[in-house]
C-alpha cells in the first residue's frame, strides 16, 4: 500500500505534461500529497521500529542526505534535459521513473514485510 501511494506521484508530471486545467493540476497534487503520506507514515514508523536505536541517527542522516540532499542536483540537471529532449518527454520520463522505482522496490521481498 505504501509503495502504491508513492507511485501516485507519477500523476503530478502527467498532469503537467498533458496541459490539464489548473484545477485538475491542483487536485492532482492533493492526491499526490495523500499518496506521499501513505508512504511516509509507514516508512518512518518502520524505520523507528526496525533499526536498532544506536544506528537510527546514522541511517536517518543518510536517508535525508539522499532523499533531500540530491534535489539540487536534479534541479540543476532538469534544464539541460528539457533543452535536449523537450518539456513533455522529460515530464513523461519523470512519470515513468515515479512508477518504476516503487515497482522495483516492491520486488524486494523484505520491502513487503518487517521483522517486528
C-alpha positions in Angstrom: 0.0 0.0 0.0 2.8 2.4 0.9 4.7 1.8 -2.3 1.5 2.2 -4.3 1.0 5.6 -2.6 4.5 6.6 -3.6 3.7 5.6 -7.1 0.8 8.0 -7.2 3.5 10.8 -7.6 3.5 9.9 -11.3 0.2 11.7 -11.6 1.9 15.1 -11.0 4.2 15.2 -14.1 1.4 13.6 -16.1 -1.0 16.4 -15.2 1.6 18.9 -16.2 2.6 17.2 -19.4 -0.9 16.9 -20.6 -1.7 20.5 -20.1 -4.5 19.8 -17.7 -6.5 22.7 -16.4 -5.2 24.4 -13.3 -8.0 23.0 -11.1 -7.1 19.5 -12.2 -3.4 20.1 -11.5 -4.2 21.3 -8.0 -6.5 18.3 -7.4 -3.8 16.0 -8.7 -1.2 17.5 -6.3 -3.7 16.9 -3.5 -4.0 13.2 -4.4 -0.2 13.0 -4.8 0.2 14.5 -1.3 -2.1 11.9 0.2 -0.1 9.2 -1.7 3.2 10.5 -0.3 1.8 10.4 3.2 0.6 6.9 2.7 4.2 6.1 2.0 5.9 8.3 4.6 4.0 7.3 7.7 4.7 3.6 7.4 8.2 4.3 6.2 9.2 6.5 9.2 7.3 4.2 11.6 9.1 1.1 10.3 12.4 2.8 10.4 11.9 3.6 14.1 10.8 0.0 14.8 13.2 -1.9 12.6 16.5 -0.1 13.0 18.5 -0.6 16.2 18.5 2.7 18.3 22.3 3.0 18.1 22.1 3.1 14.3 19.0 5.2 13.8 20.7 8.6 13.7 23.2 7.4 11.1 20.5 5.8 8.9 18.3 8.9 9.2 21.2 11.1 8.2 21.9 9.1 5.2 18.2 8.8 4.3 17.7 12.5 4.4 21.0 13.2 2.6 19.9 11.0 -0.3 16.2 11.9 -0.3 16.6 15.7 0.0 20.3 16.4 -0.4 20.3 15.3 -4.1 17.4 17.5 -5.0 19.6 20.4 -6.1 21.4 18.1 -8.5 18.1 17.1 -10.0 17.1 20.7 -10.3 20.4 21.6 -12.0 20.0 18.7 -14.5 16.4 19.3 -15.4 17.0 22.4 -17.5 19.6 20.7 -19.8 17.3 17.7 -20.0 14.4 19.9 -21.2 16.7 21.7 -23.6 17.9 18.4 -25.1 14.6 16.4 -25.1 11.8 18.9 -24.6 9.4 19.5 -21.7 6.8 16.9 -22.4 9.3 14.0 -22.8 11.1 14.9 -19.6 7.7 15.1 -17.7 6.7 11.7 -19.2 10.1 10.3 -18.3 9.7 11.5 -14.7 6.3 9.8 -14.5 7.8 6.5 -15.7 10.5 6.8 -13.0 7.9 7.6 -10.4 6.1 4.3 -11.2 9.2 2.2 -11.9 11.0 2.9 -8.6 8.2 1.8 -6.3 7.6 -1.3 -8.5 11.3 -2.1 -8.3 11.3 -1.7 -4.5 8.2 -3.9 -4.3 10.2 -6.7 -6.0 12.5 -6.9 -3.0 10.8 -9.4 -0.6 11.9 -7.6 2.6 10.2 -4.4 1.5 6.8 -6.1 1.9 7.2 -7.3 5.5 9.0 -6.3 8.6 10.6 -8.4 11.3 8.7 -6.9 14.2 
